[in-house]
């Protein structure tokens, strides 16, 4: 993993792409070099595939961000909380999260409302600020779209708790119902608003114009 990190910095360069073939050629005889490189993500390194960057071909990856200098003594100690994500752990997280994206609610193979693209689910590592200020890294199921958009997101549990307890009793009962069902039904008005927000500005302007004239 340390050698892979140095190779990224010295040979690939930040922002540049490389192929799996180039990676394996740089480390002949090293088994599972792909996995060794993926382990860098636990130390703040960002290496995108075509799941995060649609411009990449399936065999390409992009070096997006340099994380901790793991080649320095004492810097390659895995952070507490989330270790390597194996197949068993992945299945556990998917089952726990109801086999749906926890950000938008889409399920695997379901088409998005604004395109024929079919959703793919993956497991994201999310930094969470706990009450009292302590931080932890937790796993959450997200679709490809939401995972890309939430790369730098930090969840603040303390902030959410304060906002929830500040609700008036009626709203807290509504919220409790949503939490119990683990879902929320959106009204037709809210669905139209969501669809409007996803439109390009030219189309949003046309919609505003037509509604104001009616």
N, C-alpha and C positions, 0 to 999 in steps of 0.2 A: 504494500500500500504506500509506503514512504517513497519507494522508487517510482511508482506510478505518479505520485504527486510531483516529484521533481521533474519527471518527463513532461508533464503537462505544462509546468512553468517554463522550463528551459527549451523544449522542443516544439510544443504546440503553440503556446502563447494565448493569453487571455482574449476571448472573443473569437478565436479561430476554431475551425472544425477539424476532425480527424475521423478515420474509419476504424472499424474493428480489426480489419486486416493490418492497418498501420500499428495499432496497439499491440497486437499479437506478434508482429514482426519485431517490435522494439524489445519484447521480452520473450525471446525464444526459449522453449522448455519450461516456462512458468505456467503451471496449471491454474485455471480459473482467474486469469488476470482481469477479466471483465468484472468479476465479483470483487476483487481486491480494490479496483477503482471505484466501484459503487460504494464501498465502505467509507470512502472519503466524505460522502454526504452526511455521515454522522458527525463530522467535524466542520461543518459549515461550507463545504465545497459544493458548487452547483455545476452539474454536468448534464446538459439537456440532450434528450433524444427526440425523435419525431413525435413522441407523445406530448412533449412540452413545447416544441417548436415545429410547426407544420411545414416550415421551409426546408427542414432537413429530410434527407432520404432515409429509409429504414436502416441502412448500414452506417449512417453518419451520427456523430455526436458533436456537441459544441461545448467548449470550456467557457463557462459563463462567469464564475466567481471563484476566487481563491479563498479558501477558508484557513483554518489553523495550520501553522507550519508544522505538520506532523513529523517532519524529519528531525526536528529539534528534540533533545532529550526531555522526556516527560510530557511531550505534547500529544502523543499518540494514545493516551489513555482514554478509553471510551467513556463518554459522559453517561452518568447514571440516568436511568429512566427507560430508554428504548435501545435495545441491542439489535443485532442483525435480524432482518425480517425474513424468516423462512416460510415455506409453503403452509405449514400448519398454523403458524401465527397469522398469516394473511387470511386464511379461511376463517379463523376465529374472529378477526376484526370485521370481516365482511358479514358474517352471521350476526354478530352483536349489533351492527349498524343496519340490519334489515335488508342487506343487499341493495342499498340505494345510496346515492350521493347525499351526504348530510348537509350540503350547502344548498342544492337546488331540488333535491328529491327525485331526480331521474333514476331509472333503473337500467341495468345493463341491456343493451340491444334496443332500447327505446329511442325513438327519433326525437330530436329537439324540435320545439315549436316553430323555430325560424329557419330550419334547414333539414334536409333529408339525412344529415349526419347521424349515425347511431352512437349512442353513449357507450363509453368504455369506463369501467371503474378501476380505481387504483387506490393504494393506501398512501396517505400523506402523513408526514411528521409535522405536528403543529405545536409551537411553543405556547404554553399556557401560563399566565400570571395568576397564581393562587392568592386567596385572601392572606394578607400579611406581606405580600410582595415576593414570596418564593416563586421560582420558575421551574416548570417541568416540561418535558417533551412527551406528548401523547400521540397516539395513532388515531386517524379518522379516515373514513371512506369518502372519497370524492371522485367525481367524474373528471375526465381529461380537461375539460374547459375550466372547471372550478379549481382544480389542482394547480393549473398554470397561473390563474389569477390570484391564488392565495399563497403563493410561494413565500412572500415576506410578511404574511399576516401573523400577528401575535394575538391570541385570544386572551382577554382579560376577564377571568371568572369573577373577580371581586367587583368589577364595574357592572357586570350583568346582574350580580346578586343585589347590588345597591339599587339598580334601576327597577328590578322586579319587586323588591320590598317597598319601593316608593310608590307603586301603583295603588290606586284606590281599591277598596275591597271588591267592587264589581269586576274591574279589569283583572284583578288577581284570580278571581274565580274562572274567568274566561281563559286566562293563561294556564291555570291548573288543568283545565279540560284539554287544552292543546297538548300539554306535557304528558298527560295520562294516555291520550290517543297517539302521541308521537306524530301528529300531523295536524295541519290546519287547512280547512276548506276556504278557498279564496272566492269572493263574490265575483260576478261578471264584471262589475265596475273595476275591481282590482286587477282582473285579468286583462282588461282593455288597457289600463294604465301601464301594466308591465309590458304589453305588446308595443305601446306607444314609445316607451323608454328605449326599446331595442331598435327603433327605426333610425335611419340616417337623418340628419338635420333637414335635408330637402323634403323628405317625406313627412317629417314631423311638422314642418311649416305648412305643407299642403293640408294635413289633417286639421291643424288649428284654423286655417283659413276657411275650410269647408264647414267646420262646425260653427264658427262665428257667423257665417252667412246664412246658416239654416235657422 
